[in-house]
Every structure is written in structure tokens, then in C-alpha cells.
Amino acid sequence: MLLDDSTNMVFRILPLGQQRHAGGDEAETADNAGFVLRIHAIGQHSTPAIHEELQWLLAIRRETALIVPAPVPAHDGSLIQEIPAPGEPTPRQCVLFHWVPGDFRNDTLTPNDMQCVGAFMAQLYCHADQFIASQTPPPTRRALFCDMHTWMDAPGKAAAHFSAEELAVFAAAAQRVHTTVQELGESQDVFGFIHADLHQWNYVFHGEEVRAIDFDDCGWGYYTYDMAVTLSYLEDWGTFPALQDAFLTGYQRVRPLPRRYAAALPRTVKSGVPVKLFRVGHLTLMRTPVVKRQRSLRADCAHCFRWGSAERRPSLATCSVFIAVGWCPNVAAPHPAGGAHPGAPDRGTW
């Protein structure tokens, strides 16, 4: 069963006896719940970088009570398989995980739910600190957004997809992000090993227990960025203040907030600079098919494309980045609870 093909191709693989009942997550054991096969996009991560992700997941499962996807070794014990693909010069990296049972609460998140999510994130950071200290040499992979060299070098790859005017907007936005992270620095109280994509489609609930999936973007990054990803997808909800307060309450019951949180996170969430700019650049640089890329950009530009006149509409790329850096005059009042921009596509489960 195909779950996602926006960047990686991700499939759910059910045990043979459950093939006819693909809709449920009733099974509790890893063997009965099935598996997830992730086929990596070419060039997104090196094999050593994927290995670092998998080692962290194994350590989380071995050393904590947190539920995350457990990598499944092959018969020879290896966790990453490099499989030749017809018509492609480079083999595809493939990883198999145990399925993580649980339910999404995309449209029904409560303050109690978000308190649990905040506590989960803090526990994840606490373990990450221990994991980093135990590794010799320490892991080197950076969270996908938090590699500033990628951002500053991005126009060369994006030039085939955007005009000079649009590339100039990207460059200005990238410089703004660069200035912000330069101010933060990379000291231990603001920077660490993070999930980097923990929005409500990447965590599930099993009763009151939070379980995280999709660590493909994990690596060294800014704690406030990780929090901004979680919160920015909810900022249009009418209940956002209560959800944010609950998230921070849960987090602080486990771990103090990062230094300069009060200055960095509200600005990050309100402007959406890292999250939305990342989304635009990531979809472009990873060679997402044009139709899918434009559909996703259109979600961020829903205000202009649903209510703006054709003569006044900027291009899809320019509109998205204008929203990201706070320059769009059409983004004003929040949407009612329930959250997504009108007309936004279904983002799926992975």
C-alpha cells in the first residue's frame, strides 16, 4: 500500500493474512502490525547519514519507553539495502521499519493531546543528548532545514524551475533565515539532535501515549525550529493559544525551554519563515513532479489563489515565499478551529 511519494516512496507492507483488511491498526505486536518500506529519493541522504538516523532509532527503542519506528535488519544484519532500479544509474537506498500502530488526531487535537506531544519532544531531546555523548565519532547529519549551506547554495539547483525575480525572493528569504540562525549560534542550549518534522501527520496516539514516526529529516538543528514545525501547522486554529500553552507546559515538565525561546520561537511561528520556506525549497530541490509541486505551493498561497484576482496574483513560488517572510498583504485573520488553509491538499500520513 503506497503511503507517500512526495519525496521518498513509502509503502505499508501487511502480513499476508491481513492483506484483505488493510484499513485497521488493531494488531498490537510488531509482527502482526506489518512494516513500512522507505525507498529513498536519489541524493537526499548519504548511506552514512541514514545509518545515523537508524542508530538513533534503535537506541531510543533500546534505552527508553518512547515508541518510534524500529528498523528491521536483513538476513545479513544490515539495515540499509542498496537496490538497483531499472533505468537509473544509482541504486536506491531502502530501509524497512516495523509499523507503529496509532491514530492520527489531525482535526481533533486538544490541549491535553498537545501537552503529551510537548512532553514527548522534551523526552526525545533528553535521550538525544545521551545518544550524542555515547557515539564515537558523534553523528554529523544535520536536520534538512538546518543545513544553511544547502540554503545558500540552493539557487543553482532551483534555477531550472523559477524566474530570476523569484530566485531573488528566495535569496532574500534565505538571507533572513541565515541572519536569525547566526544570532542563535549553535551552543548546547539552543542546538541539538532533533526530529525536525514533528507535525501532526508525524505523530500518532495510542490511547494517551504519543508515538512519533518519519525521522527522515532528523539531525543536528535548532530546538526552536523543531518546536516551530509542531506549532506552525496549528497557528491558524482558533484554539491555537490553548494548544501552544499546553504544548509548552508538557515540554517544561520534562526539560527547560531553550535559551532565547521567548524571542526566537514566537517570531519563527508567526512569520513561518523556516517552515514554509523549507517546504517551498524542499519540494523544488528534491525534484518533486511539477504538478504535485504546484499543488503544494498552492496550499500555502490559498489566500491569493482563492480570492485574489488573476491580474494581481503573483507566481506560485513568489506568493509562497512572500507568506513565509511575512510580506504577503493577504494573510491576516486566522482560520477557525480545524486548521488547514481552504483548498489545501491532503498531506497524507507520511
N, C-alpha and C positions, 0 to 999 in steps of 0.2 A: 504494500500500500504506500503510494507516494505521499509524503507529508509536506515536503517543501522542495522547491528547485530554484529559489531566488538567487542563491549563491552556490552553496553546496547542494548536492542532491541527497535528500534524506528520506529513507524508507522505513516503515514499520514492517517487521517480519514476525508473523504469528506462528505459533506451533501448528503443525499440520492438523491436529484435531480441532483447532479453533478457527480455521480458515473461513468457515461459513458464518462465523459470528464475529465479524470484525469490529463491531461498534462498541464493545464493552471493555471495561477495565476491572472486571470483577476479580480476576485472579490476583492473589496476594504474593505468591512466590515468584522469584525472578524467572525461574524456568517456565512457569505457566503464563506469565505476562508477555513473553516474547522478547523481541530485540529491536534495536534501531541500527540501521546501517547508514553510515555517513560517507558519501563519496565526495572527496574534497574538490573544490574548484582548482584548476591548474594555477599554480603560482601564488596562492593565497598564503600558505604557510609552508615552511620547510619541514622535512621529516623530524629533525631535532626539536623544532618548536612544538609540533604535535605531540611528540614524546613527553615534553614538559607538561603539557596540559593533562595528558593521561596519567602521569605520575602523581600530579596533584589530586586528581580524582580518586586514584587508588588510595592515596594517603588519607583523604577525607573519609572514605568508607572504612578504612582500617582503624583510624585513630579517633573518630568522632561518631556521634549518633546522627549526624546530618545525612539526609538521603539525597544522593546525586547519582548520575548515571555511572555505572561500573563498567569499565572496558572489559571486553571478553577476549582472552588470548586465543590465538590459533593453536593448532596441534603442536607446533614447534615452540610455543611460548611467546611468540612475537605479538605485539599489539597493533601494529600498523602493517597493512598489506599494500604493496605497490602492484597494481593490476594493469597490464597493457590494455588500452582502449583502441578499438578499430579506428583507423584514420587519424589518430593523434600520436605525435612523436614522443610525448612524455607520458609515462604511466600515471594512473590516478592513485592517490593515496586513499585507502579505505580503512575505516575503523568500525568495529561492531561494539554496541553497548547493550547492557540489559535495559529493558523498558522500565521506566519509572511510573508506576500507577499513581493516579491522582486526577483531580477535577480542576478545570480552569474556572475562575470566577471573574472573567473579563468585565462583565457588566454589572456585577453584584458585589464588588468589593466593599467591605465595611471597615470602620476604624479598627475593630478587633482583628480583622484579617491583616491590615497594614501594620499593626503592632507586631504581629507574628513575623511579617516579612522583614521589618526593621531588625528584630532580634536575630533572625536567620542571617542577614547580611553581616551583622556585627560578629556573630559566631564564625562565619566564614573568614572574616579578616583575622580573627584571633588565631584560627588554625593556619591561615596563610603565613602569618608571622613565624610560627613554629616550623612550617614546611620550608620556608626560605632558609631559616637558620640551619636546618638539617641537611641541606643539599650542598655537595661539593663537586664541582663548582655550582654556584647558585644559578637558578634559571635566568635566561636572558630575554625571553619573548616579551614583547610589550603588547599591552591591550591595543586592539586595532586602531581605535581613535587616538590613543595617547602616544603614538609614534609620530612626533612632529616632523621628522624628516620626510615621512610619506606625504604629509600635508603640503609641505613647502615644495616638494618635487612633483606634486600631482598634476599641474597644468600640462606637462609634457604628454601624459597619458590621456588627459581629458580633451586635448586639443581637437581630436577627431570628432568629438561629439558636441562641442559648444563653440559659439562665436567668440570673437575677441572681446566683445563687450561683456559677455557672460563670464569669460575667464578672468576678466579684470575684477568682477564682483567676487568670484571665488577667491582671488588673491587677496583682496581687501579683507574678506571674512577670515581667511586663514591667518592673516597677519594679526587680526584682532584676537583670535584664539591663542596664537603664539605669545602675544603680549601677556595675556591672562595667565598662561601656564608658567611663563618666565617669572611672573610676580610670585606665584605659589612656590616655585622651586620643587625639589624632589627629596625633601627631608622625610624621615620616617613617620612623622606625624601627619603628613598630607599625602604621602605617596606609598603605594604598596602593591601587592599582588591582588587583583580584583577580578570579578566576574565580567564586568564591562557591558553586559546586555541583559540585566535582570529586570526587564519589564514584565507585565502581567501575562505575556504569552510564553514566558520562560520560567515561570514557577507555577506549581500546581499545589492543591491542598488535598491531604488525606486526613479527613476529619479536621482537626485544628492544626495539624502538622504541615509546615511548608516544606516543599521539596523543589530543588532547582534543577533545571535541565539546560542544555545547549551552552557549554563552556567554550565554544569555538573562538570567541573573541577575548578570552581571558589573558591576563598577563600583567606586567607592571603598568600601573596607571594611577590616576588621581582618585582618592576616595570620594571627593565631591562630584566627580564625573559619574562614578558608579551610582551614587545617590540620585543625581540628576536624571539618569536614564530611567530609574524606577519611578521617579515622581513626575517627570515631564509628560509622560503619556497620560497622566491623570489631571493635569493642570486645568483642562477645560471643564472638568466636572464641577457641578455646583457644590459638591461635598469635599472638594479638594482641601480646604483648610483643615477640616477634621481628619482627613486621611493623612495629610502630611504630618500633623501633630502626633497622630497615633504612631506613624512610622518612626518618627524621631524618639518618641517615648520608648518604643520597643528596642530601638538601637541603643539608647543610653542606659537601659537596664543591663546591658552586657558590656558596653565599651563607651568611653567618652567620645564626643563628636570630634572630628578632625579639627586641627588648628585652622583658624580663619574660616571656619564653616559659615559663620554668620554673614561674612562678606561675600564669600565665593559661591555658596550654593544658591541663595536666592537669586543672584544675578544670573547664574547658569540656568536655573529652571525658568526664570521669567523670560530671558532672551532666547532660550533654546539653542544657543549658538553651537555647542558641541554636538548635541543630539541630532538636530535637524540638518546641520551642515554635514555631519558624519553620514547621515542617511543619503543625502544627495551624492556626495563624493563616493561613498562606498558602492552605491548602485551603478555609478558610472564606471569607476575604475575596475570593478570586477566583471565588466563586460556583460552585464545583465541585458537580455534582449531588449531592443528599443521599445517595443510595445509595453512590456512589463515595466521598464524604467519610467516611461512617461506616465503610466497609470499610477505608479507610486509617487512620482513628483506631483501629480495632480492632486493627490490626497493632501499634501502639505499646502497646496495652492487652492484649496477648495473655495475660499472666500472669493478670489478673483474669478475663478472659472465657473462658479455657480451664479454669482451675482454681478460680476463686472461686465461692462460692455466689451464687445470684441475689439473695438478700436483702441481701448485703453488697456487691454490685457498685455502684460509683459510676457516674455517667453517662459516656458515651464521652469527652466533652470534659474533664470533671474528671479522669478517670483519666489521660488523655494528659498533661495539664499537671502532675499530681502526679508522674508519671515524669520529666517534663522538669526540674522544680525539685528533684528528689531527695526528695520527700515520700511516695513510694509504698512501703509496707512489704513489698510482694510481690516487688519486683525485687531479686534477691540474686545467686545464683551465675551466672556466665557460661555460655552455651550451648557445646556442643562446637564444634570447628572446622567451618566450613560455614555458620554465622553467623546467619541471619535468625531472628527470633522464630518459634516454632511457629505455624503458621496465617497467617503474613504473606503478603499477596498478592504476585504477581509485579509488580515495579515497572516492567517493560518496559525499553526501551533508550534512551529519550529523556526 
